[in-house]
Amino acid sequence: MVQVLEQPPRKPPKLNKGDRIGIISPGRWMSNEDLAKTSQRLQSLGYSPQLHEQNFRRLHQFAGSDDERAAALQYMLCDPTLKAVMFAKGGYGTLRVIDRLDFDCLADAPKIVIGFSDATALLLALRSQANLVTYHGPMLYDLIPGIDRDTWRWFESMLVNGERVKLSFDSPRDARVLRSGGGEGELFGGNLTLLVNLLGTRTDFSTDGRILFLEDSEEHYYSIDRMMVHLKRAGKLSKLAGLIVGQMSKILDDTIPFGYTIDEIILQHCENTDFPIVMGFPFGHGNKQLPMPIGVRGILTASHSHADFVIDSAVS
């Protein structure tokens, strides 16, 4: 059988100051007060936030019905006047609407799509079905406490200046090197819970030869373990070029402690492999949001006391 090689993923054009950024809520709603405050802060950074009316709808936890959220997301993805689409916040709900979307309009006018947590479902769907580079990174919600300078310095280095970014971390102060080594490959990943939810669906994925990155929040230790077992059993951990774990925040335990730390869980389920593993990268449910472009090459080099991470230019 002749192997059909996948076309390189398409990088959207870089942002410029003053560009219009569409704001969307495919999952939970955010309060009107927070929408106003964070939009003003995004504007103070030099961009023009455009809030779809759907952001103000309410249906239980959701920002409107599935139909309303899908229609708003479709409109934003296809609006040629927008250079980017940013999630207002995460929560839950994007999985309910991604199969209703038509990505054909992005073929001629790709745009930056950025968010994390619940956004993982859309980011990976766009990578697999539209062959588009997407961005695991800050949402409007991250501006509620104020502007984190590191996050927006990284954001503009990658998405405005189009720079190749190199970061260095000392272990264990800045990050924890669980296993030394080197690897390079396409960056791929997101929220651990959402990744497991995609297995066996039309947006299932391959991790072979890729640098997988993971994060999660407010899960139990046993649940993190169970999801890592699921990834392992599904063959998603056997042929990685590297594994990067971001901020695992507010992880819960039971009355009878689970007994294993996150580091121990990760190492157990990566036995009999030899790729580098680094923990504690500045992305996920924390105060730092290093944008991780899905579909762009990364290079990870780790020793017992140090890790270097290079991200190729993420925009065209």
VENDAWO-V289502 format. One record per backbone hydrogen bond with DSSP energy under -1.0 kcal/mol. NH is the residue of the N-H (numbers start at 1). CO is the residue of the C=O. E is the energy in kcal/mol with one decimal. If there is no record, write none. Layout:
NH,CO,E  NH,CO,E
//
This chain:
10,131,-3.1  15,159,-3.1  18,46,-2.9  19,16,-2.2  21,48,-2.1  22,84,-2.8  23,50,-2.8  24,86,-2.0  28,90,-1.4  29,61,-1.5  35,31,-2.6  36,32,-2.3  37,33,-2.5  38,34,-2.7  39,35,-1.9  40,36,-2.0  41,37,-1.6  42,38,-2.5  43,39,-2.3  44,40,-1.8  46,43,-1.7  47,42,-1.4  48,19,-2.7  50,21,-2.9  52,23,-1.5  55,52,-1.9  56,53,-1.8  57,54,-1.9  59,62,-2.6  62,59,-2.2  63,27,-2.5  64,62,-1.7  69,65,-2.7  70,66,-2.7  71,67,-2.5  72,68,-2.1  73,69,-2.3  74,70,-2.7  75,71,-2.2  76,72,-2.4  77,73,-2.5  78,74,-1.5  82,79,-1.5  83,20,-2.4  84,20,-1.0  85,112,-2.9  86,22,-3.3  87,114,-2.0  88,24,-2.8  97,94,-1.6  98,94,-1.5  100,97,-1.9  101,98,-1.3  106,103,-1.9  107,104,-1.9  112,83,-1.9  114,85,-2.5  115,135,-1.8  119,116,-1.8  120,117,-2.1  121,118,-1.2  123,119,-2.7  124,120,-2.4  125,121,-1.3  126,122,-2.7  127,123,-1.6  128,124,-2.3  129,125,-3.1  130,126,-1.4  132,126,-1.9  133,10,-2.9  134,294,-1.4  135,113,-2.3  136,292,-2.3  137,115,-1.5  140,87,-2.1  141,88,-2.1  142,139,-1.1  143,140,-2.2  144,141,-1.8  152,148,-2.0  153,149,-1.9  154,150,-2.5  155,151,-2.4  156,152,-2.0  157,153,-2.2  158,154,-2.4  159,155,-3.0  160,156,-1.2  161,156,-3.0  163,157,-3.0  165,311,-2.0  167,309,-3.0  169,307,-3.0  171,305,-2.3  174,170,-3.3  175,170,-1.3  176,279,-2.4  178,277,-2.0  179,277,-1.9  181,302,-2.8  183,300,-2.5  185,298,-2.0  187,296,-2.7  188,211,-2.2  190,213,-2.2  192,215,-2.8  195,191,-2.4  196,192,-2.2  197,193,-1.9  198,194,-1.0  199,196,-1.0  201,198,-1.9  204,201,-1.8  209,239,-3.2  210,207,-2.3  211,186,-2.0  212,242,-2.2  213,188,-1.9  214,244,-2.1  215,190,-1.1  218,249,-2.0  221,252,-2.2  224,220,-2.3  225,221,-2.5  226,222,-2.6  227,223,-2.4  228,224,-2.2  229,225,-2.5  230,226,-2.1  231,227,-2.4  232,228,-2.5  233,229,-3.0  234,230,-1.9  235,232,-1.7  236,231,-2.7  241,210,-2.6  242,210,-1.0  243,276,-2.3  244,212,-2.8  245,278,-2.7  246,214,-3.5  247,283,-3.3  249,216,-1.6  249,247,-1.0  252,219,-2.4  265,261,-2.4  266,262,-2.6  267,263,-2.4  268,264,-2.4  269,265,-1.8  271,268,-1.0  277,179,-1.8  278,243,-2.2  279,176,-3.2  281,245,-2.1  283,281,-2.2  286,284,-2.0  290,282,-2.8  292,136,-2.8  294,134,-2.6  295,187,-2.1  296,293,-1.2  298,185,-2.8  299,310,-2.2  300,183,-3.1  301,308,-2.6  302,181,-3.1  303,306,-3.4  307,169,-2.6  308,301,-3.1  309,167,-2.8  310,299,-2.5  311,165,-3.0  312,297,-2.6  316,12,-2.4
//
